Amino acid sequence: MSDKKALAVGTLTLDTRSGRVGRVMDFKWSQVQLRPPHGGIEWDARPEDLRPLGSCDDLSSRVAELNAHSRSGL
């Protein structure tokens, strides 16, 4: 994304550099702060490495996370 303001706080995004999905939490300097969709430690990403996800992508990431939890016995 070339314009960090195009991403609103709360937007679910894919960090293409790390391959992680996160929600936009804040903007600091030239970085966007992301947090995993269901909580966890925030990380910083460059705005140009982010791609907003749609509702289908959101559902897919939730299913993947639930599957991972069920396999690990959580």
N, CA, C and O atoms as a Maestro MAE file, in Angstrom:
{
 s_m_m2io_version
 :::
 2.0.0
}

f_m_ct {
 s_m_title
 :::
 protein
 m_atom[296] {
  # First column is atom index #
  i_m_mmod_type
  r_m_x_coord
  r_m_y_coord
  r_m_z_coord
  i_m_residue_number
  s_m_chain_name
  s_m_pdb_residue_name
  s_m_pdb_atom_name
  i_m_atomic_number
  :::
  1 25 0.849 -1.160 0.000 1 A "MET " " N  " 7
  2 3 0.000 0.000 0.000 1 A "MET " " CA " 6
  3 2 0.898 1.228 0.000 1 A "MET " " C  " 6
  4 15 1.819 1.325 0.811 1 A "MET " " O  " 8
  5 25 0.648 2.120 -0.862 2 A "SER " " N  " 7
  6 3 1.465 3.313 -0.918 2 A "SER " " CA " 6
  7 2 0.986 4.373 0.066 2 A "SER " " C  " 6
  8 15 1.763 5.243 0.458 2 A "SER " " O  " 8
  9 25 -0.272 4.315 0.469 3 A "ASP " " N  " 7
  10 3 -0.831 5.304 1.376 3 A "ASP " " CA " 6
  11 2 -1.285 4.615 2.653 3 A "ASP " " C  " 6
  12 15 -2.290 3.904 2.656 3 A "ASP " " O  " 8
  13 25 -0.540 4.826 3.750 4 A "LYS " " N  " 7
  14 3 -0.872 4.110 4.975 4 A "LYS " " CA " 6
  15 2 -2.239 4.485 5.501 4 A "LYS " " C  " 6
  16 15 -2.854 3.686 6.208 4 A "LYS " " O  " 8
  17 25 -2.742 5.668 5.184 5 A "LYS " " N  " 7
  18 3 -4.059 6.082 5.647 5 A "LYS " " CA " 6
  19 2 -5.169 5.339 4.915 5 A "LYS " " C  " 6
  20 15 -6.324 5.401 5.337 5 A "LYS " " O  " 8
  21 25 -4.849 4.637 3.827 6 A "ALA " " N  " 7
  22 3 -5.855 3.842 3.126 6 A "ALA " " CA " 6
  23 2 -6.294 2.668 3.988 6 A "ALA " " C  " 6
  24 15 -7.364 2.102 3.768 6 A "ALA " " O  " 8
  25 25 -5.475 2.300 4.966 7 A "LEU " " N  " 7
  26 3 -5.810 1.227 5.893 7 A "LEU " " CA " 6
  27 2 -6.363 1.838 7.180 7 A "LEU " " C  " 6
  28 15 -5.652 2.552 7.888 7 A "LEU " " O  " 8
  29 25 -7.609 1.561 7.476 8 A "ALA " " N  " 7
  30 3 -8.207 2.067 8.707 8 A "ALA " " CA " 6
  31 2 -7.855 1.141 9.859 8 A "ALA " " C  " 6
  32 15 -7.618 -0.051 9.661 8 A "ALA " " O  " 8
  33 25 -7.824 1.695 11.056 9 A "VAL " " N  " 7
  34 3 -7.625 0.880 12.247 9 A "VAL " " CA " 6
  35 2 -8.726 -0.178 12.269 9 A "VAL " " C  " 6
  36 15 -9.898 0.127 12.049 9 A "VAL " " O  " 8
  37 25 -8.339 -1.417 12.534 10 A "GLY " " N  " 7
  38 3 -9.288 -2.523 12.555 10 A "GLY " " CA " 6
  39 2 -9.331 -3.329 11.275 10 A "GLY " " C  " 6
  40 15 -9.922 -4.409 11.245 10 A "GLY " " O  " 8
  41 25 -8.707 -2.818 10.203 11 A "THR " " N  " 7
  42 3 -8.691 -3.525 8.927 11 A "THR " " CA " 6
  43 2 -7.853 -4.793 9.037 11 A "THR " " C  " 6
  44 15 -6.738 -4.763 9.557 11 A "THR " " O  " 8
  45 25 -8.385 -5.891 8.555 12 A "LEU " " N  " 7
  46 3 -7.648 -7.144 8.513 12 A "LEU " " CA " 6
  47 2 -6.753 -7.116 7.285 12 A "LEU " " C  " 6
  48 15 -7.225 -6.861 6.178 12 A "LEU " " O  " 8
  49 25 -5.461 -7.377 7.472 13 A "THR " " N  " 7
  50 3 -4.500 -7.280 6.380 13 A "THR " " CA " 6
  51 2 -3.563 -8.481 6.347 13 A "THR " " C  " 6
  52 15 -3.386 -9.193 7.336 13 A "THR " " O  " 8
  53 25 -2.978 -8.675 5.188 14 A "LEU " " N  " 7
  54 3 -1.918 -9.662 5.030 14 A "LEU " " CA " 6
  55 2 -0.609 -8.904 4.938 14 A "LEU " " C  " 6
  56 15 -0.456 -8.016 4.100 14 A "LEU " " O  " 8
  57 25 0.330 -9.253 5.794 15 A "ASP " " N  " 7
  58 3 1.687 -8.714 5.718 15 A "ASP " " CA " 6
  59 2 2.427 -9.613 4.736 15 A "ASP " " C  " 6
  60 15 2.859 -10.708 5.095 15 A "ASP " " O  " 8
  61 25 2.571 -9.153 3.502 16 A "THR " " N  " 7
  62 3 3.155 -9.991 2.454 16 A "THR " " CA " 6
  63 2 4.626 -10.311 2.713 16 A "THR " " C  " 6
  64 15 5.139 -11.303 2.197 16 A "THR " " O  " 8
  65 25 5.293 -9.505 3.487 17 A "ARG " " N  " 7
  66 3 6.712 -9.750 3.795 17 A "ARG " " CA " 6
  67 2 6.876 -10.946 4.741 17 A "ARG " " C  " 6
  68 15 7.760 -11.782 4.554 17 A "ARG " " O  " 8
  69 25 6.000 -11.014 5.770 18 A "SER " " N  " 7
  70 3 6.120 -12.093 6.755 18 A "SER " " CA " 6
  71 2 5.136 -13.235 6.505 18 A "SER " " C  " 6
  72 15 5.315 -14.339 7.021 18 A "SER " " O  " 8
  73 25 4.090 -12.965 5.707 19 A "GLY " " N  " 7
  74 3 3.071 -13.976 5.469 19 A "GLY " " CA " 6
  75 2 2.038 -14.059 6.580 19 A "GLY " " C  " 6
  76 15 1.197 -14.958 6.573 19 A "GLY " " O  " 8
  77 25 2.086 -13.141 7.532 20 A "ARG " " N  " 7
  78 3 1.169 -13.155 8.675 20 A "ARG " " CA " 6
  79 2 -0.050 -12.286 8.408 20 A "ARG " " C  " 6
  80 15 0.014 -11.301 7.673 20 A "ARG " " O  " 8
  81 25 -1.162 -12.674 9.021 21 A "VAL " " N  " 7
  82 3 -2.392 -11.899 8.957 21 A "VAL " " CA " 6
  83 2 -2.520 -11.134 10.261 21 A "VAL " " C  " 6
  84 15 -2.273 -11.677 11.338 21 A "VAL " " O  " 8
  85 25 -2.910 -9.867 10.159 22 A "GLY " " N  " 7
  86 3 -3.074 -9.056 11.366 22 A "GLY " " CA " 6
  87 2 -4.092 -7.947 11.167 22 A "GLY " " C  " 6
  88 15 -4.448 -7.602 10.040 22 A "GLY " " O  " 8
  89 25 -4.554 -7.395 12.287 23 A "ARG " " N  " 7
  90 3 -5.445 -6.240 12.264 23 A "ARG " " CA " 6
  91 2 -4.619 -4.986 12.502 23 A "ARG " " C  " 6
  92 15 -3.716 -4.965 13.338 23 A "ARG " " O  " 8
  93 25 -4.947 -3.944 11.750 24 A "VAL " " N  " 7
  94 3 -4.269 -2.664 11.928 24 A "VAL " " CA " 6
  95 2 -4.666 -2.104 13.294 24 A "VAL " " C  " 6
  96 15 -5.849 -1.955 13.600 24 A "VAL " " O  " 8
  97 25 -3.659 -1.800 14.104 25 A "MET " " N  " 7
  98 3 -3.907 -1.265 15.439 25 A "MET " " CA " 6
  99 2 -3.555 0.213 15.543 25 A "MET " " C  " 6
  100 15 -4.216 0.965 16.260 25 A "MET " " O  " 8
  101 25 -2.507 0.629 14.825 26 A "ASP " " N  " 7
  102 3 -2.021 2.007 14.956 26 A "ASP " " CA " 6
  103 2 -1.023 2.294 13.843 26 A "ASP " " C  " 6
  104 15 -0.587 1.399 13.120 26 A "ASP " " O  " 8
  105 25 -0.680 3.558 13.732 27 A "PHE " " N  " 7
  106 3 0.348 3.997 12.785 27 A "PHE " " CA " 6
  107 2 1.414 4.724 13.581 27 A "PHE " " C  " 6
  108 15 1.100 5.641 14.340 27 A "PHE " " O  " 8
  109 25 2.672 4.331 13.422 28 A "LYS " " N  " 7
  110 3 3.779 4.998 14.102 28 A "LYS " " CA " 6
  111 2 4.873 5.262 13.092 28 A "LYS " " C  " 6
  112 15 5.396 4.346 12.458 28 A "LYS " " O  " 8
  113 25 5.208 6.526 12.956 29 A "TRP " " N  " 7
  114 3 6.210 6.950 12.002 29 A "TRP " " CA " 6
  115 2 5.852 6.405 10.630 29 A "TRP " " C  " 6
  116 15 4.770 6.699 10.123 29 A "TRP " " O  " 8
  117 25 6.713 5.634 10.023 30 A "SER " " N  " 7
  118 3 6.418 5.098 8.696 30 A "SER " " CA " 6
  119 2 5.977 3.634 8.765 30 A "SER " " C  " 6
  120 15 5.967 2.944 7.746 30 A "SER " " O  " 8
  121 25 5.616 3.163 9.946 31 A "GLN " " N  " 7
  122 3 5.230 1.769 10.149 31 A "GLN " " CA " 6
  123 2 3.752 1.659 10.527 31 A "GLN " " C  " 6
  124 15 3.152 2.599 11.048 31 A "GLN " " O  " 8
  125 25 3.193 0.501 10.254 32 A "VAL " " N  " 7
  126 3 1.835 0.170 10.678 32 A "VAL " " CA " 6
  127 2 1.966 -0.920 11.733 32 A "VAL " " C  " 6
  128 15 2.677 -1.904 11.529 32 A "VAL " " O  " 8
  129 25 1.280 -0.748 12.861 33 A "GLN " " N  " 7
  130 3 1.317 -1.763 13.900 33 A "GLN " " CA " 6
  131 2 0.153 -2.721 13.700 33 A "GLN " " C  " 6
  132 15 -1.002 -2.310 13.582 33 A "GLN " " O  " 8
  133 25 0.486 -4.018 13.665 34 A "LEU " " N  " 7
  134 3 -0.498 -5.074 13.447 34 A "LEU " " CA " 6
  135 2 -0.534 -6.009 14.639 34 A "LEU " " C  " 6
  136 15 0.466 -6.188 15.335 34 A "LEU " " O  " 8
  137 25 -1.699 -6.604 14.867 35 A "ARG " " N  " 7
  138 3 -1.855 -7.610 15.921 35 A "ARG " " CA " 6
  139 2 -2.567 -8.810 15.303 35 A "ARG " " C  " 6
  140 15 -3.454 -8.634 14.468 35 A "ARG " " O  " 8
  141 25 -2.193 -10.028 15.698 36 A "PRO " " N  " 7
  142 3 -2.909 -11.199 15.189 36 A "PRO " " CA " 6
  143 2 -4.417 -11.042 15.418 36 A "PRO " " C  " 6
  144 15 -4.821 -10.433 16.408 36 A "PRO " " O  " 8
  145 25 -5.255 -11.579 14.525 37 A "PRO " " N  " 7
  146 3 -6.698 -11.361 14.602 37 A "PRO " " CA " 6
  147 2 -7.344 -11.728 15.936 37 A "PRO " " C  " 6
  148 15 -8.323 -11.102 16.341 37 A "PRO " " O  " 8
  149 25 -6.815 -12.719 16.612 38 A "HIS " " N  " 7
  150 3 -7.432 -13.150 17.871 38 A "HIS " " CA " 6
  151 2 -6.551 -12.836 19.068 38 A "HIS " " C  " 6
  152 15 -6.584 -13.533 20.082 38 A "HIS " " O  " 8
  153 25 -5.761 -11.776 18.936 39 A "GLY " " N  " 7
  154 3 -4.917 -11.334 20.037 39 A "GLY " " CA " 6
  155 2 -3.496 -11.838 19.923 39 A "GLY " " C  " 6
  156 15 -3.199 -12.761 19.165 39 A "GLY " " O  " 8
  157 25 -2.642 -11.227 20.678 40 A "GLY " " N  " 7
  158 3 -1.238 -11.607 20.657 40 A "GLY " " CA " 6
  159 2 -0.357 -10.371 20.599 40 A "GLY " " C  " 6
  160 15 -0.822 -9.245 20.782 40 A "GLY " " O  " 8
  161 25 0.885 -10.595 20.349 41 A "ILE " " N  " 7
  162 3 1.873 -9.520 20.348 41 A "ILE " " CA " 6
  163 2 1.860 -8.794 19.010 41 A "ILE " " C  " 6
  164 15 1.866 -9.413 17.946 41 A "ILE " " O  " 8
  165 25 1.843 -7.478 19.087 42 A "GLU " " N  " 7
  166 3 1.861 -6.655 17.874 42 A "GLU " " CA " 6
  167 2 3.230 -6.707 17.209 42 A "GLU " " C  " 6
  168 15 4.249 -6.968 17.849 42 A "GLU " " O  " 8
  169 25 3.221 -6.451 15.901 43 A "TRP " " N  " 7
  170 3 4.469 -6.307 15.165 43 A "TRP " " CA " 6
  171 2 4.327 -5.138 14.213 43 A "TRP " " C  " 6
  172 15 3.215 -4.712 13.900 43 A "TRP " " O  " 8
  173 25 5.441 -4.626 13.757 44 A "ASP " " N  " 7
  174 3 5.455 -3.498 12.833 44 A "ASP " " CA " 6
  175 2 5.637 -4.002 11.410 44 A "ASP " " C  " 6
  176 15 6.368 -4.960 11.158 44 A "ASP " " O  " 8
  177 25 4.953 -3.333 10.484 45 A "ALA " " N  " 7
  178 3 5.073 -3.676 9.071 45 A "ALA " " CA " 6
  179 2 5.134 -2.398 8.252 45 A "ALA " " C  " 6
  180 15 4.655 -1.345 8.673 45 A "ALA " " O  " 8
  181 25 5.726 -2.509 7.088 46 A "ARG " " N  " 7
  182 3 5.763 -1.370 6.171 46 A "ARG " " CA " 6
  183 2 4.437 -1.305 5.424 46 A "ARG " " C  " 6
  184 15 3.923 -2.341 5.003 46 A "ARG " " O  " 8
  185 25 3.872 -0.118 5.250 47 A "PRO " " N  " 7
  186 3 2.582 0.012 4.550 47 A "PRO " " CA " 6
  187 2 2.593 -0.622 3.158 47 A "PRO " " C  " 6
  188 15 1.583 -1.176 2.725 47 A "PRO " " O  " 8
  189 25 3.716 -0.547 2.461 48 A "GLU " " N  " 7
  190 3 3.770 -1.102 1.110 48 A "GLU " " CA " 6
  191 2 3.749 -2.628 1.092 48 A "GLU " " C  " 6
  192 15 3.547 -3.231 0.038 48 A "GLU " " O  " 8
  193 25 3.957 -3.265 2.261 49 A "ASP " " N  " 7
  194 3 3.926 -4.722 2.352 49 A "ASP " " CA " 6
  195 2 2.558 -5.256 2.750 49 A "ASP " " C  " 6
  196 15 2.395 -6.464 2.915 49 A "ASP " " O  " 8
  197 25 1.573 -4.379 2.906 50 A "LEU " " N  " 7
  198 3 0.263 -4.802 3.400 50 A "LEU " " CA " 6
  199 2 -0.776 -4.864 2.291 50 A "LEU " " C  " 6
  200 15 -0.813 -4.027 1.389 50 A "LEU " " O  " 8
  201 25 -1.624 -5.894 2.392 51 A "ARG " " N  " 7
  202 3 -2.737 -6.051 1.458 51 A "ARG " " CA " 6
  203 2 -3.996 -6.294 2.275 51 A "ARG " " C  " 6
  204 15 -4.068 -7.271 3.021 51 A "ARG " " O  " 8
  205 25 -4.999 -5.412 2.145 52 A "PRO " " N  " 7
  206 3 -6.248 -5.617 2.892 52 A "PRO " " CA " 6
  207 2 -6.904 -6.935 2.487 52 A "PRO " " C  " 6
  208 15 -6.873 -7.325 1.320 52 A "PRO " " O  " 8
  209 25 -7.495 -7.610 3.464 53 A "LEU " " N  " 7
  210 3 -8.176 -8.862 3.196 53 A "LEU " " CA " 6
  211 2 -9.682 -8.645 3.202 53 A "LEU " " C  " 6
  212 15 -10.189 -7.791 3.929 53 A "LEU " " O  " 8
  213 25 -10.386 -9.409 2.401 54 A "GLY " " N  " 7
  214 3 -11.838 -9.351 2.365 54 A "GLY " " CA " 6
  215 2 -12.444 -10.323 3.366 54 A "GLY " " C  " 6
  216 15 -11.717 -11.007 4.086 54 A "GLY " " O  " 8
  217 25 -13.760 -10.390 3.416 55 A "SER " " N  " 7
  218 3 -14.437 -11.251 4.382 55 A "SER " " CA " 6
  219 2 -14.142 -12.727 4.130 55 A "SER " " C  " 6
  220 15 -14.084 -13.502 5.085 55 A "SER " " O  " 8
  221 25 -13.955 -13.138 2.883 56 A "CYS " " N  " 7
  222 3 -13.613 -14.543 2.595 56 A "CYS " " CA " 6
  223 2 -12.232 -14.872 3.144 56 A "CYS " " C  " 6
  224 15 -12.017 -15.950 3.698 56 A "CYS " " O  " 8
  225 25 -11.296 -13.941 2.986 57 A "ASP " " N  " 7
  226 3 -9.948 -14.140 3.523 57 A "ASP " " CA " 6
  227 2 -9.993 -14.222 5.044 57 A "ASP " " C  " 6
  228 15 -9.286 -15.029 5.648 57 A "ASP " " O  " 8
  229 25 -10.828 -13.381 5.665 58 A "ASP " " N  " 7
  230 3 -10.977 -13.373 7.118 58 A "ASP " " CA " 6
  231 2 -11.480 -14.730 7.584 58 A "ASP " " C  " 6
  232 15 -10.938 -15.298 8.532 58 A "ASP " " O  " 8
  233 25 -12.501 -15.250 6.937 59 A "LEU " " N  " 7
  234 3 -13.050 -16.552 7.297 59 A "LEU " " CA " 6
  235 2 -12.002 -17.640 7.117 59 A "LEU " " C  " 6
  236 15 -11.880 -18.526 7.963 59 A "LEU " " O  " 8
  237 25 -11.256 -17.585 6.044 60 A "SER " " N  " 7
  238 3 -10.222 -18.581 5.787 60 A "SER " " CA " 6
  239 2 -9.153 -18.569 6.871 60 A "SER " " C  " 6
  240 15 -8.701 -19.627 7.309 60 A "SER " " O  " 8
  241 25 -8.745 -17.374 7.307 61 A "SER " " N  " 7
  242 3 -7.721 -17.285 8.354 61 A "SER " " CA " 6
  243 2 -8.253 -17.800 9.687 61 A "SER " " C  " 6
  244 15 -7.507 -18.409 10.454 61 A "SER " " O  " 8
  245 25 -9.534 -17.564 9.971 62 A "ARG " " N  " 7
  246 3 -10.132 -18.067 11.223 62 A "ARG " " CA " 6
  247 2 -10.210 -19.588 11.216 62 A "ARG " " C  " 6
  248 15 -9.922 -20.229 12.226 62 A "ARG " " O  " 8
  249 25 -10.596 -20.165 10.089 63 A "VAL " " N  " 7
  250 3 -10.673 -21.625 9.985 63 A "VAL " " CA " 6
  251 2 -9.286 -22.229 10.158 63 A "VAL " " C  " 6
  252 15 -9.128 -23.226 10.863 63 A "VAL " " O  " 8
  253 25 -8.286 -21.640 9.526 64 A "ALA " " N  " 7
  254 3 -6.912 -22.148 9.658 64 A "ALA " " CA " 6
  255 2 -6.450 -22.088 11.108 64 A "ALA " " C  " 6
  256 15 -5.809 -23.018 11.598 64 A "ALA " " O  " 8
  257 25 -6.773 -21.002 11.791 65 A "GLU " " N  " 7
  258 3 -6.360 -20.880 13.189 65 A "GLU " " CA " 6
  259 2 -7.076 -21.908 14.059 65 A "GLU " " C  " 6
  260 15 -6.446 -22.521 14.921 65 A "GLU " " O  " 8
  261 25 -8.379 -22.110 13.855 66 A "LEU " " N  " 7
  262 3 -9.125 -23.110 14.624 66 A "LEU " " CA " 6
  263 2 -8.599 -24.509 14.363 66 A "LEU " " C  " 6
  264 15 -8.502 -25.318 15.286 66 A "LEU " " O  " 8
  265 25 -8.258 -24.803 13.113 67 A "ASN " " N  " 7
  266 3 -7.689 -26.102 12.791 67 A "ASN " " CA " 6
  267 2 -6.362 -26.309 13.504 67 A "ASN " " C  " 6
  268 15 -6.098 -27.396 14.017 67 A "ASN " " O  " 8
  269 25 -5.538 -25.293 13.542 68 A "ALA " " N  " 7
  270 3 -4.241 -25.392 14.220 68 A "ALA " " CA " 6
  271 2 -4.441 -25.645 15.710 68 A "ALA " " C  " 6
  272 15 -3.726 -26.452 16.304 68 A "ALA " " O  " 8
  273 25 -5.406 -24.962 16.316 69 A "HIS " " N  " 7
  274 3 -5.676 -25.167 17.745 69 A "HIS " " CA " 6
  275 2 -6.179 -26.583 18.014 69 A "HIS " " C  " 6
  276 15 -5.787 -27.209 18.998 69 A "HIS " " O  " 8
  277 25 -7.040 -27.079 17.143 70 A "SER " " N  " 7
  278 3 -7.585 -28.431 17.381 70 A "SER " " CA " 6
  279 2 -6.491 -29.491 17.224 70 A "SER " " C  " 6
  280 15 -6.502 -30.497 17.933 70 A "SER " " O  " 8
  281 25 -5.556 -29.277 16.311 71 A "ARG " " N  " 7
  282 3 -4.462 -30.239 16.130 71 A "ARG " " CA " 6
  283 2 -3.491 -30.216 17.311 71 A "ARG " " C  " 6
  284 15 -2.874 -31.231 17.636 71 A "ARG " " O  " 8
  285 25 -3.363 -29.053 17.949 72 A "SER " " N  " 7
  286 3 -2.406 -28.939 19.050 72 A "SER " " CA " 6
  287 2 -3.030 -29.299 20.391 72 A "SER " " C  " 6
  288 15 -2.337 -29.332 21.407 72 A "SER " " O  " 8
  289 25 -4.339 -29.571 20.404 73 A "GLY " " N  " 7
  290 3 -5.011 -29.982 21.640 73 A "GLY " " CA " 6
  291 2 -5.414 -28.833 22.534 73 A "GLY " " C  " 6
  292 15 -5.697 -29.049 23.712 73 A "GLY " " O  " 8
  293 25 -5.449 -27.595 22.004 74 A "LEU " " N  " 7
  294 3 -5.846 -26.437 22.821 74 A "LEU " " CA " 6
  295 2 -7.329 -26.307 22.924 74 A "LEU " " C  " 6
  296 15 -7.825 -25.387 23.574 74 A "LEU " " O  " 8
  :::
 }
 m_bond[295] {
  # First column is bond index #
  i_m_from
  i_m_to
  i_m_order
  :::
  1 1 2 1
  2 2 3 1
  3 3 4 2
  4 3 5 1
  5 5 6 1
  6 6 7 1
  7 7 8 2
  8 7 9 1
  9 9 10 1
  10 10 11 1
  11 11 12 2
  12 11 13 1
  13 13 14 1
  14 14 15 1
  15 15 16 2
  16 15 17 1
  17 17 18 1
  18 18 19 1
  19 19 20 2
  20 19 21 1
  21 21 22 1
  22 22 23 1
  23 23 24 2
  24 23 25 1
  25 25 26 1
  26 26 27 1
  27 27 28 2
  28 27 29 1
  29 29 30 1
  30 30 31 1
  31 31 32 2
  32 31 33 1
  33 33 34 1
  34 34 35 1
  35 35 36 2
  36 35 37 1
  37 37 38 1
  38 38 39 1
  39 39 40 2
  40 39 41 1
  41 41 42 1
  42 42 43 1
  43 43 44 2
  44 43 45 1
  45 45 46 1
  46 46 47 1
  47 47 48 2
  48 47 49 1
  49 49 50 1
  50 50 51 1
  51 51 52 2
  52 51 53 1
  53 53 54 1
  54 54 55 1
  55 55 56 2
  56 55 57 1
  57 57 58 1
  58 58 59 1
  59 59 60 2
  60 59 61 1
  61 61 62 1
  62 62 63 1
  63 63 64 2
  64 63 65 1
  65 65 66 1
  66 66 67 1
  67 67 68 2
  68 67 69 1
  69 69 70 1
  70 70 71 1
  71 71 72 2
  72 71 73 1
  73 73 74 1
  74 74 75 1
  75 75 76 2
  76 75 77 1
  77 77 78 1
  78 78 79 1
  79 79 80 2
  80 79 81 1
  81 81 82 1
  82 82 83 1
  83 83 84 2
  84 83 85 1
  85 85 86 1
  86 86 87 1
  87 87 88 2
  88 87 89 1
  89 89 90 1
  90 90 91 1
  91 91 92 2
  92 91 93 1
  93 93 94 1
  94 94 95 1
  95 95 96 2
  96 95 97 1
  97 97 98 1
  98 98 99 1
  99 99 100 2
  100 99 101 1
  101 101 102 1
  102 102 103 1
  103 103 104 2
  104 103 105 1
  105 105 106 1
  106 106 107 1
  107 107 108 2
  108 107 109 1
  109 109 110 1
  110 110 111 1
  111 111 112 2
  112 111 113 1
  113 113 114 1
  114 114 115 1
  115 115 116 2
  116 115 117 1
  117 117 118 1
  118 118 119 1
  119 119 120 2
  120 119 121 1
  121 121 122 1
  122 122 123 1
  123 123 124 2
  124 123 125 1
  125 125 126 1
  126 126 127 1
  127 127 128 2
  128 127 129 1
  129 129 130 1
  130 130 131 1
  131 131 132 2
  132 131 133 1
  133 133 134 1
  134 134 135 1
  135 135 136 2
  136 135 137 1
  137 137 138 1
  138 138 139 1
  139 139 140 2
  140 139 141 1
  141 141 142 1
  142 142 143 1
  143 143 144 2
  144 143 145 1
  145 145 146 1
  146 146 147 1
  147 147 148 2
  148 147 149 1
  149 149 150 1
  150 150 151 1
  151 151 152 2
  152 151 153 1
  153 153 154 1
  154 154 155 1
  155 155 156 2
  156 155 157 1
  157 157 158 1
  158 158 159 1
  159 159 160 2
  160 159 161 1
  161 161 162 1
  162 162 163 1
  163 163 164 2
  164 163 165 1
  165 165 166 1
  166 166 167 1
  167 167 168 2
  168 167 169 1
  169 169 170 1
  170 170 171 1
  171 171 172 2
  172 171 173 1
  173 173 174 1
  174 174 175 1
  175 175 176 2
  176 175 177 1
  177 177 178 1
  178 178 179 1
  179 179 180 2
  180 179 181 1
  181 181 182 1
  182 182 183 1
  183 183 184 2
  184 183 185 1
  185 185 186 1
  186 186 187 1
  187 187 188 2
  188 187 189 1
  189 189 190 1
  190 190 191 1
  191 191 192 2
  192 191 193 1
  193 193 194 1
  194 194 195 1
  195 195 196 2
  196 195 197 1
  197 197 198 1
  198 198 199 1
  199 199 200 2
  200 199 201 1
  201 201 202 1
  202 202 203 1
  203 203 204 2
  204 203 205 1
  205 205 206 1
  206 206 207 1
  207 207 208 2
  208 207 209 1
  209 209 210 1
  210 210 211 1
  211 211 212 2
  212 211 213 1
  213 213 214 1
  214 214 215 1
  215 215 216 2
  216 215 217 1
  217 217 218 1
  218 218 219 1
  219 219 220 2
  220 219 221 1
  221 221 222 1
  222 222 223 1
  223 223 224 2
  224 223 225 1
  225 225 226 1
  226 226 227 1
  227 227 228 2
  228 227 229 1
  229 229 230 1
  230 230 231 1
  231 231 232 2
  232 231 233 1
  233 233 234 1
  234 234 235 1
  235 235 236 2
  236 235 237 1
  237 237 238 1
  238 238 239 1
  239 239 240 2
  240 239 241 1
  241 241 242 1
  242 242 243 1
  243 243 244 2
  244 243 245 1
  245 245 246 1
  246 246 247 1
  247 247 248 2
  248 247 249 1
  249 249 250 1
  250 250 251 1
  251 251 252 2
  252 251 253 1
  253 253 254 1
  254 254 255 1
  255 255 256 2
  256 255 257 1
  257 257 258 1
  258 258 259 1
  259 259 260 2
  260 259 261 1
  261 261 262 1
  262 262 263 1
  263 263 264 2
  264 263 265 1
  265 265 266 1
  266 266 267 1
  267 267 268 2
  268 267 269 1
  269 269 270 1
  270 270 271 1
  271 271 272 2
  272 271 273 1
  273 273 274 1
  274 274 275 1
  275 275 276 2
  276 275 277 1
  277 277 278 1
  278 278 279 1
  279 279 280 2
  280 279 281 1
  281 281 282 1
  282 282 283 1
  283 283 284 2
  284 283 285 1
  285 285 286 1
  286 286 287 1
  287 287 288 2
  288 287 289 1
  289 289 290 1
  290 290 291 1
  291 291 292 2
  292 291 293 1
  293 293 294 1
  294 294 295 1
  295 295 296 2
  :::
 }
}
